[in-house]
Amino acid sequence: MKDGSFIFGVDLDGVVGDFYGSIRKIAAEWLNRPLEELTTEVSFGLDEWGIGEFGGYERLHRFAVTQRDIFRDMHPIKNAPMVLRKLSKKGIRIRIITHRLFLKYSHRATITQTVDWLDNYDIPYWDICFMKDKGAVGAHVYIDDAPVNIANLRELGCNTIVFGNSTNRDLPGPRADDWFEVEHLVMEAREEWRTGTAGLFA
C-alpha cells in the first residue's frame, strides 16, 4: 500500500465550470443574435456560431473575460463543487490545472476571477496551476474535456479521464458524463494506486 497523497489534476472550463453555457450567452450578445440560434452542439473553438467573421475565438474570449467577468460569473457544472468537497474530505489532493492565461493583457483579471469563483462556490484545492503543459504538473489522475489536452496527456502516459461533452464524443474512455461518475472513477483510480493493481487505465 502506498503512502502519501493521491493527486487529482482538475481542469476547470467545461469540467468544473459551465464554460460553454456561459460563453454561449455572452456570444449571443456579442453577435447580436438570439440565444436559441447558437447551437449547444459545439466543437472546440466554437466555429459553429460563426464567430470567425467577427474576429474569432480569441476576440470573443477577451470580451468575455475583460468585459463580462466570465470566470467570476459562470455557473458550476451540476454537482461538481459538492463532489470535489467529498473527494477532498476523503484525502484526495485536488490540484487545479488550467490554461486560462493564453491571452496577453488579461492575466490579472483571469487570475482574480478564477480565485474568487473557486472561493464563492467553496471548491477545495491544494494547488492551482495556470499553464498549457498540464503533463508537466504531477498528478496521479487527470480530468479534462479538451481533445488536444487529453491527447497530449495520454501521449505522456498520464492517466486521464474524459469529461464528456460535444467536443470530445469520439474520444475513448475512461470517461464521465457527470460528477457522480467522476467520483466513482477517481476513487477507483486511487484504490488501484494504493494497492498497485491495474484496471481503469490498463
C-alpha positions in Angstrom: 0.0 0.0 0.0 1.3 3.4 -1.0 1.5 6.3 1.5 1.1 10.0 0.7 -1.5 12.0 -1.1 -3.3 10.9 -4.2 -3.3 13.9 -6.5 -6.3 14.7 -8.8 -5.4 17.1 -11.6 -8.6 19.0 -12.4 -9.3 21.2 -15.4 -11.9 24.0 -14.9 -13.6 25.1 -18.1 -16.1 22.6 -19.3 -15.3 20.3 -16.4 -16.0 22.2 -13.2 -17.4 25.4 -14.6 -20.1 25.5 -17.3 -17.9 27.4 -19.7 -19.8 26.6 -22.8 -23.2 27.6 -21.3 -21.7 30.9 -20.1 -19.9 31.9 -23.2 -22.9 30.9 -25.4 -24.9 33.7 -23.6 -22.1 36.1 -24.0 -21.6 35.2 -27.6 -25.3 35.8 -28.4 -24.9 39.4 -27.0 -21.6 39.9 -28.8 -23.0 38.6 -32.1 -26.4 40.3 -31.6 -28.2 37.1 -32.3 -31.0 35.2 -30.4 -29.6 32.7 -27.9 -31.5 29.9 -29.5 -29.7 30.4 -32.8 -26.5 29.3 -31.2 -26.3 25.5 -31.1 -25.2 23.8 -27.9 -23.5 21.1 -30.0 -20.2 22.8 -30.4 -16.7 21.7 -31.3 -13.5 23.0 -29.7 -13.2 26.6 -31.0 -16.9 27.3 -31.3 -16.8 27.6 -35.1 -20.5 26.6 -35.3 -21.5 30.0 -34.1 -19.9 31.9 -37.0 -17.6 33.9 -34.8 -14.8 33.9 -37.4 -16.0 36.9 -39.3 -16.2 38.9 -36.1 -12.6 38.4 -35.0 -12.7 34.7 -34.0 -12.5 32.9 -30.7 -9.7 34.9 -29.1 -11.6 38.2 -29.5 -14.8 36.7 -28.1 -12.8 35.2 -25.2 -11.1 38.5 -24.4 -14.5 40.3 -24.4 -15.9 37.5 -22.1 -13.1 37.9 -19.6 -12.5 41.6 -19.6 -16.0 42.9 -20.1 -18.3 40.2 -18.8 -16.2 38.6 -16.0 -17.0 35.1 -17.3 -14.6 33.4 -14.9 -16.3 35.0 -11.9 -19.9 34.7 -13.0 -20.2 31.3 -14.7 -22.2 28.6 -13.0 -20.6 25.4 -12.0 -21.3 22.1 -13.7 -24.0 20.3 -11.7 -22.7 18.6 -8.6 -19.0 19.5 -9.3 -18.4 21.6 -6.1 -20.1 19.0 -3.9 -18.2 16.0 -5.3 -14.9 17.9 -5.1 -15.6 18.6 -1.4 -16.4 14.9 -0.8 -13.2 13.9 -2.6 -11.1 16.4 -0.6 -12.7 15.1 2.7 -11.6 11.6 1.7 -8.0 12.7 1.4 -7.8 13.3 -2.3 -5.4 16.2 -3.0 -7.1 18.5 -5.6 -4.7 20.3 -8.0 -6.4 22.8 -10.3 -4.6 22.9 -13.7 -6.0 25.4 -16.2 -4.7 27.1 -19.4 -6.6 30.3 -18.9 -3.6 32.6 -19.3 -3.3 32.2 -23.1 -4.3 35.8 -23.9 -2.0 38.7 -23.3 -3.0 41.7 -21.1 -5.8 39.8 -19.3 -3.9 37.8 -16.8 -4.8 39.8 -13.7 -8.5 39.7 -14.4 -8.3 36.0 -15.2 -6.5 35.0 -12.0 -8.6 37.3 -9.8 -11.9 36.0 -11.3 -10.7 32.4 -11.0 -9.8 32.6 -7.3 -13.0 34.5 -6.5 -15.1 31.9 -8.3 -13.4 28.9 -6.5 -13.9 30.6 -3.2 -17.5 31.6 -3.9 -18.5 28.0 -4.6 -16.4 26.6 -1.8 -14.4 24.4 -4.2 -11.4 23.0 -2.3 -7.9 22.8 -3.8 -4.4 22.5 -2.6 -2.7 23.9 -5.6 -3.7 26.0 -8.7 -1.5 26.0 -11.8 -2.1 28.3 -14.8 -0.2 26.5 -17.6 -0.6 25.0 -21.0 1.6 21.9 -20.5 -0.6 20.1 -18.0 1.5 17.0 -18.1 4.4 18.9 -16.5 2.3 19.2 -13.3 2.4 15.9 -11.4 -0.9 14.2 -10.8 -2.0 10.6 -10.4 -5.1 11.1 -12.5 -6.3 14.0 -14.6 -9.7 15.1 -15.9 -10.1 17.3 -18.9 -12.6 17.9 -21.7 -10.4 19.5 -24.4 -9.4 16.9 -27.1 -6.0 18.4 -27.6 -5.2 18.4 -23.8 -6.5 14.8 -23.4 -4.4 13.6 -26.4 -1.3 15.4 -25.0 -1.7 14.0 -21.5 -2.3 10.4 -22.7 0.7 10.7 -25.1 2.8 11.4 -22.0 1.4 8.4 -20.2 -0.8 10.4 -17.8 -3.9 8.6 -16.6 -6.7 10.9 -17.9 -10.5 10.8 -17.6 -12.5 12.5 -20.3 -15.3 14.7 -19.0 -17.9 14.2 -21.7 -19.4 17.0 -23.9 -20.0 17.7 -27.6 -16.3 18.5 -28.2 -15.0 15.0 -27.3 -17.6 12.4 -28.0 -15.2 10.4 -30.3 -12.5 10.0 -27.6 -12.1 6.7 -25.9 -12.6 6.2 -22.2 -12.4 6.1 -19.3 -14.9 8.9 -19.4 -17.5 10.5 -17.2 -20.7 12.3 -18.2 -21.5 13.7 -14.8 -19.7 14.3 -11.5 -21.0 11.2 -9.7 -19.3 9.2 -12.4 -16.2 11.3 -11.8 -16.3 10.5 -8.1 -16.5 6.8 -8.8 -13.6 6.8 -11.3 -11.3 8.8 -9.1 -11.9 6.6 -6.1 -11.3 3.6 -8.2 -8.1 5.1 -9.5 -6.9 5.8 -6.0 -7.6 2.3 -4.9 -5.7 0.9 -7.8 -2.8 3.3 -6.9 -2.8 2.3 -3.3 -2.9 -1.5 -4.0 -0.7 -1.5 -7.1 -3.4 -3.2 -9.2 -4.1 -2.4 -12.8 -7.6 -1.8 -14.1 -9.1 1.5 -15.0 -6.1 2.7 -17.2 -4.6 -0.7 -18.0 
